[in-house]
Each structure stands twice: as structure tokens, then as C-alpha cells.
Amino acid sequence: MADYYDRHATIFIATTRDVDMSDARERFLAAVPARANGPARILDAGSGSGRDALALRVLGYDVKAFDASPAMVAATQAHAAVETRLMCFEDFAWEHSFEGIWACASLLHVSDADLSGVVDRLAAHLVPGGALYLSFKRGTGARVKDGRRFTDMTAEGLAALLDGCGAFNEPDLWESRDCRPDRTSEVWVNAVVNKT
């Protein structure tokens, strides 16, 4: 999977870096709890071009990031100027918890079999009340496109996944159109959920 992003880094960055994610970001940030001794800590999980890590840092949050692609790690570090680690979701671990974890269009590359374990792993790195944002392309089942594996999700499927983890309150679920001009026919399923 990381190979695709390493080989197509230039075009991927060019087509994603300027996408306006402010609507989803505002919904997520409204759910992120304040931190008593400093800015809230947010993890950009699967940071890609660094677009969201930069936006969150500019807003004053303490942002860290990771990605499974060396090219995307370098892109995030260069664009957002935040600590970015080379890591895949299945091996994710961090030495501290976060008030928020932002997983925008990234968990969709995790296999269905591994997804609940990965979400559990993310939940374990949230403070009580911490917020998780995640998004998937609307659909059912797994598919491969351009050498990348996608796990598609319906709103009902995403609600069931989050409920099965047992770590979260009722999710805020919504659908949205892809913000890229050539992809407006694609629909995304989004959720913001808080850890109990």
C-alpha cells in the first residue's frame, strides 16, 4: 500500500493538499476536549500530504502525525512542520494519549479483518472523552483499485464497527461529497465519536 503513495507522491499531494476539509474538521474539533495544561494534543493518523496536520497546527493544537508511506511522512514534515513517524495502523503505538485522533480517508486501507482491532488500538490512545474522526468511501466490502486495498463502509456498518469496540459514545455520523472537483460523484461516510 505504501508503495503506491511513494510512487505517486507528487500527483497525490497535488490533488489532495488544497482540498477543503473545514466542515469535517470543525465537527471534529467541536468534540475535542480541552486540556488543562496546554493545547489539546491531536494525532493525524495517516497524514498523507500533511494538509490536515498543518491546518490543525495553525489553529494552535499540539499536532503529531504518522503515515505508512515514507514519501507521505516526508511530505507531512515538510508541509506541516510537525513530528511525523513512519508507522502503519496495525502497528500503531504512541507513548502518550491524545485529546483527538483525526483519521481522514486513511483507515479505509485497513482490511476488514483488522479494522476493529485497529480502532480499539486508537481508542486506547485517547484520553477519556477524547474524539476520533474517521471516514470511508461509501459502499460495502473490500476492493482493490490501482494496487490499493479499500474497505468501503455504509453508515450502518460504521455505526456497528464503533459500537462493537465498546469504547465510544453514540457517534455523530454523516455523508458528504468528495471535495475534489473531479470526484464529486463519490460519497464519503464520516463519523466523530467520543471515548467514554
C-alpha positions in Angstrom: 0.0 0.0 0.0 2.7 2.5 1.0 4.4 1.7 -2.4 1.5 3.3 -4.3 1.9 6.6 -2.3 5.7 6.5 -2.7 5.4 6.0 -6.5 2.6 8.5 -7.0 3.6 11.0 -4.3 3.7 14.1 -6.5 0.3 13.7 -8.1 -1.3 12.6 -4.8 0.0 15.6 -3.0 -1.1 17.9 -5.8 -4.6 16.6 -5.9 -5.2 16.4 -2.1 -3.2 19.2 -0.4 -5.7 22.0 -1.2 -8.9 20.1 -0.6 -11.1 22.0 1.9 -11.8 19.7 4.9 -13.0 22.6 7.1 -16.6 21.3 7.6 -15.4 17.9 8.9 -12.6 19.5 10.8 -14.9 21.8 12.6 -17.3 19.0 13.6 -14.3 17.0 14.9 -12.8 20.0 16.8 -16.1 20.7 18.5 -15.9 17.3 20.1 -12.2 17.5 21.1 -12.0 18.2 24.9 -9.8 21.0 26.3 -6.6 20.1 28.0 -5.9 21.7 31.4 -2.1 22.2 31.0 -1.6 23.2 27.3 -3.1 22.9 23.9 -5.1 19.7 23.1 -2.9 17.0 21.6 -4.2 15.8 18.2 -2.8 12.9 16.1 -3.1 13.0 12.4 -3.4 9.2 11.7 -2.5 8.5 8.1 -1.4 12.1 7.4 -0.8 11.9 3.7 0.2 15.2 2.2 0.2 17.0 5.6 -2.8 19.2 4.7 -4.7 18.5 7.9 -1.7 18.4 10.2 -0.9 21.9 9.0 -4.4 23.2 9.4 -4.6 21.8 13.0 -1.2 23.2 13.9 -2.1 26.6 12.6 -5.3 26.5 14.8 -3.0 26.1 17.8 -3.2 22.4 18.6 -0.2 20.2 19.6 -0.1 18.0 16.5 1.7 14.8 15.9 1.3 12.5 12.8 2.1 9.2 11.3 1.9 7.5 7.9 2.8 4.2 6.4 4.5 5.8 3.3 8.0 7.3 3.6 7.1 9.9 0.9 4.0 11.0 2.9 6.0 11.2 6.1 8.4 13.5 4.4 5.6 15.5 2.8 3.9 16.0 6.2 7.1 17.0 7.9 7.9 19.5 5.1 4.4 20.9 4.8 3.1 20.9 8.4 6.4 21.1 10.4 5.1 18.5 12.9 6.7 15.4 14.2 5.7 12.6 11.8 6.5 8.9 12.3 6.7 6.1 9.8 4.1 3.6 11.0 1.1 1.6 9.8 -2.2 1.3 11.7 -1.7 -2.3 12.5 1.5 -1.5 14.5 0.3 1.8 15.9 1.6 2.8 19.4 2.5 6.1 21.0 4.0 7.0 24.3 1.1 9.3 25.4 -2.6 9.8 24.8 -4.4 12.3 22.7 -7.4 14.5 23.1 -8.2 13.9 19.4 -7.3 11.5 16.7 -8.0 12.5 13.1 -8.1 9.6 10.6 -9.3 11.2 7.4 -9.5 8.8 4.4 -6.8 6.6 5.9 -8.5 3.7 7.8 -10.1 2.7 4.6 -6.9 1.0 3.6 -7.1 -1.3 6.7 -8.5 -4.8 6.0 -12.0 -5.5 7.3 -10.5 -8.3 9.4 -8.1 -5.9 11.1 -10.3 -2.8 11.4 -11.9 -3.4 14.8 -8.5 -4.2 16.4 -7.1 -1.0 14.8 -10.0 1.1 16.1 -9.5 -0.4 19.5 -5.8 0.5 19.4 -6.7 4.1 18.5 -9.3 4.2 21.3 -6.7 3.1 23.8 -4.6 6.2 22.9 -7.5 8.6 23.5 -8.0 10.3 26.9 -11.4 9.8 28.4 -13.8 12.0 26.4 -11.3 12.2 23.6 -12.6 12.5 20.0 -12.0 10.2 17.0 -12.8 11.3 13.4 -12.8 8.6 10.7 -14.0 8.5 7.1 -14.6 5.8 4.5 -15.8 5.7 0.9 -19.5 4.7 0.9 -20.0 1.1 -0.2 -19.8 -2.5 1.1 -16.9 -4.9 1.2 -13.3 -4.8 0.1 -11.9 -3.9 -3.3 -8.6 -3.3 -5.0 -8.1 -0.2 -7.1 -4.7 0.9 -8.6 -3.0 -1.6 -6.4 -4.5 -0.2 -3.2 -6.9 -2.1 -1.0 -10.1 -0.3 0.1 -12.5 -1.3 2.8 -15.8 0.5 2.0 -18.4 1.3 4.6 -22.0 2.2 4.9 -23.3 4.5 7.8 -24.9 1.4 9.4 -21.6 -0.6 9.0 -19.6 2.2 10.6 -22.0 2.6 13.5 -21.8 -1.2 14.1 -18.0 -1.1 14.0 -17.8 1.7 16.5 -20.5 0.1 18.7 -18.6 -3.2 18.6 -15.5 -1.6 20.0 -17.4 -0.7 23.2 -15.2 2.3 23.9 -17.3 5.1 22.5 -20.5 7.1 23.0 -23.1 7.4 20.3 -21.4 8.6 17.0 -22.1 11.7 15.0 -22.5 10.1 11.5 -23.0 11.9 8.2 -22.4 11.5 4.5 -20.5 14.0 2.3 -19.5 14.5 -1.3 -15.8 14.3 -2.2 -14.4 17.8 -2.1 -12.1 17.2 -5.1 -13.5 18.8 -8.3 -13.2 15.6 -10.4 -14.6 13.3 -7.7 -17.9 15.0 -6.7 -19.9 11.8 -7.5 -18.0 9.9 -4.8 -19.7 9.8 -1.4 -17.9 9.5 2.0 -19.3 8.2 5.2 -17.9 10.2 8.2 -18.1 9.8 12.0 -17.0 11.7 15.0 -17.1 9.8 18.2 -16.1 10.4 21.8 -14.4 7.8 24.1 -16.5 7.0 27.2 
